[in-house]
């Protein structure tokens, strides 16, 4: 009976373990973690710091979760021996990805202690291919993708639920050209662990020939390939998540900053000797990239390449040989500086080597690289680090790098507010967006002056275009080229200047004489009229097609067009009115008569017959003579008409006498006292 009761109690404890200990897996040896790992001296893998402050590390076939005080929170058997040289990777939503026996395992922490399996195999190369080494993995939580690099096989992209998205090798035929492995195709493969720029959604990886690739997470198309073999074929890649990609060349102690959109090198700088070929920097939320060196200095570079070294005073026997960690705020970093009993630097033609032995003590420091402010510093003999030596960590082989991870997770000495990964990523991404889309605003006065100047230039251009369009539509420019047009305008301007000088001389001459002669007045008036004609031709409203000389000028009197009358002015001194009257007459003879009317009567006649009148300007003073010429029948009149018509001519003068030539009757002189004249002519057409 007691044995049966004990068995029932044991089964109940196991079944309800998930309720009592939700963070622990349901394994019988759960409560003997200390006994399981006591004094074994197992080696821990590189650590992963979780969002909750726990540290995840792998040892043999176990995944362990440590509290920040060094105690074991839980451990989970994997069923496969993990790779201690590779750190677990955070997968978001309580998931961790790690490499074990050339497989990629997915651990769901939320399922630990439940009936569902917490460990799943995401990637298995399959029988016969498990000897291919998995070089590294990377996880994009934003794209829900896992990128896996398998040596000699290529790059594989999986969705987190296990579906293959795409795969690609180091050589691809794209747009009709071979891309990748230009120098050596047979022995070329991807050699580095893939890294992901979360802001750009890009994957970066290098091959054995020193070529750096940029790919999109969603497709296997290469964005660009940059050959960095001139620096070295082996280097590490660190995404800045701010529009910059950092490449560290350990052999030559160089850091390169590349533009993520093109792969071009923005700047490069030298640093101190690095501890290993896998040394890589960290990038904070300010965009500063920081890395430690064996010369004892911490090197920090701004996004533009400005250098800051810490500490400022040289420490001859100190080294920084472990990777540094970013704190929870994203603005400060933790690093460990180890003091050695002896350090020797060997320098040859191209490289330098550092030899150090017997570490004496270590100093852990929290610093903000952008400002150089130190928030906390403690040696390995301090209270916190001494307490770690008494925790479960004493059962494992740990180094200063592992201790630095526990210091970072504990947030000791950190006065900065912690931020989530999403906020830190958004802060970093905004720097790259501002850099690529930045616009110089300047001060308001400069902008106002610039806009004012630009507006003036636009107005001037509009005026010039308008001027050209007005003159280009003129008839003169349609028949001749622009050069002849401008040449004629210059000629007219010279003539106008000559007339101005002559008129001025005649005016002075007339002023000096008491009484000006008729010849002087007549000559002065002629010059004034000719100057006015030139000014009219130079004006912008003048039709450029009318300033050509005509060998046979037309009569000033208009031709018959069938309208009842015409009216026009002559030389601003008089007016001429023509009335056409159709009448039924015989074709046997003709007679003409003249009668005089007053100006008022003519004006009244104009009002009555205003719709049948047309005003015509005289071209020049030479047209005055047209009044004395013989008036002929208009060719527009129908030749077959049996009706005659009567032409009436009204001439108005200001002064003097006017001579009119009447067909068949000679010249008639009108006295100067007459102001208005009526001339009537009757003409008969022949009958056809």
Secondary structure, 3 states (H helix, E strand, C coil): CHHHHHHHHHHHHHHCHHHHCCCCCCCHHHHHHHHHHCCCCEECCCCEECCCCCEEEEECCEEEEECCCCCEEEEEECCCCECCCCCCEEEECCEEEEEECCEEEEEEHHHCCCCCCCEEEEEECCCCCCCCCEEEEEEECCCCEEEEEECCCEEEEEECCCCEEEEECCCEEECCEEECCCCCCCCCCECCCCEEECCCCEEEEEECCCEEEEEECCCCCEEEEEECCCCCCCCEEEECCCCEEEEEECCCCEEEEEECCCCCEEEEEECCCCCCCCCCCEECCCCCEEEECCCCCEEEECCCCCEEEECCCCCCCEECCCCCEECCCCCCEEEEEEEEEEEEEEECCCCEEEEEEEEEEEEEEEEECCCCEEEEEEECCCHHHHHHCCCHHHHEECCHHHHHHHHHHHCCCCCCCCCCHHHHHHHHHHHHHHHHHCCCCCCHHHHHHHHHHHHHHHHHHHHHHHHHHHHHCCHHHHHCCHHHHHHHHHHHHHHHHHHHHHHHHHHHHHHHCCCCCHHHHHHHHHHHHHHHHHHHHHCCCCCHHHCCCCCCCCCCCCCCCCCCEEEEEECCCEEEEEEEEEECCCCCCCCCEEECCCHHHHHHHHHHCHHHCCCCCCCCHHHHHHHHCCCCCCCCCCCCCCCEEEEEEEEECCCCCEEEEECCCEEEEECCCCCEEEEEEEECCCCC
